[in-house]
C-alpha cells in the first residue's frame, strides 16, 4: 500500500514535468500527449497490479511483472534508437556548419 502511494506521487511528478515541458514548448504536443498516456497507464498498473497479470496470461507470459519488464526493455531500446538517429543527424549538421565556416574563413584570408 505504501509503495503504491509513493509510485503514484512519482507518476504525478512525471505528469507535472511533462505538462511544464509542454508549456515551455520543449516537447511537441504529440509527445506531451504520448508521455501523459504513459504516466496514466503506469498509474493504472500501480492501482490495479492484477491487470498486468491478466494481460500477461492473455499473451502467453506467466507473470505480469515479466510483461512489464519486456515492454519496458522494448520501449527503452526504441528510445535509444531514436536518440542515436537524432545524435547522428546533429553530428552531420555540425560537420556541415564547421565545413562551411572553414571555407568562409579561407576565402577571407585569400
N, C-alpha and C positions, 0 to 999 in steps of 0.2 A: 504494500500500500504506500509506504513512504517513497519507494523508488518510483512509483507512478507519478506522485506529486512532483518529485524532483525532475523527472523526464518531461512532464508537461510544462513546468516552468522553463526548462531549457528550450523546448519547442516554441513556447510563447516568445521567448527572447529571439529565437531564429526568425519567427514571423515578423517581429518588430524590426529586426535588422533588414529583412527583405523589403519591408514597407519603406524604411528610411532610404535604402539604396535606390528603390524605385522612384521615390520623391526627388532624390538628388539627380535622377536620370543617369545613374551609374550603371543600371541594367535596363534592358529593353522591357517594354510592358509584358511581352510574352514570357520572358524569363522570370519576371516577377510573379506572374500567374502560375507558371510551372513550379517554381520553388515553393509558392504558397500551397499548391496541391501536395507537394512532397511533405511539407510540415504538417498539413492537415491529415494526410494519410498516416504519417507516423503517430500522430496524436490518437487516431482511431485505433491503431495497433496497440498503443500503450494502454488505452482504456479497455479494449477488448482483445487481450492477448490470445484467446482461444481462436480468434478469427484466422490467425496465421496458420494454426494447426489444421483447421478445416481446409483452408486454401492449399496448404502443402499436400494434404492427402488427396485432394482433387487432381493435383498434377503429378502424383506418384512419389512424393517426398515424405519421409516418415515424420519429421518434426517441423514445427513452424519456425523455430529458430534457424534451422538449416535453410529453409526457404528465404528468410530474411538475409542471411549471410550470402547465399548465392546471388540474390538480387542486388545486394549492396556491392559485391565484387564486380558484377557486370556493369552496374551504373558507374562505379569508380573507374573501371577500365575505359568506358566511353568518355568520361570527363577527361581522363589523362590524354586520350587520343585527340580530343577536341583542343586541349591546351597545347599539345605538341604541334598540331596544324597551325594554331594561332601564333605560336612562337616562331615556327618556321617562316610564316608569312611576314611577321615583323622583322625577322632577321634579313630576309630578302629585300624588304623595303629600305631597311637601314643601309644595307650594302649599296643599293642603288643611289641613295642620297649621298653617301660618302663618295661614291664614284663621281657623281655629278659635281659635288663641291670641289673635289680634287681637280677635275677638268677645268672648272671655272677659275680656280687659283692658278693653274698652269697657264691659262690664256692671259691672265692679268700680268704674269711675270714676263711674258713674251712681249 
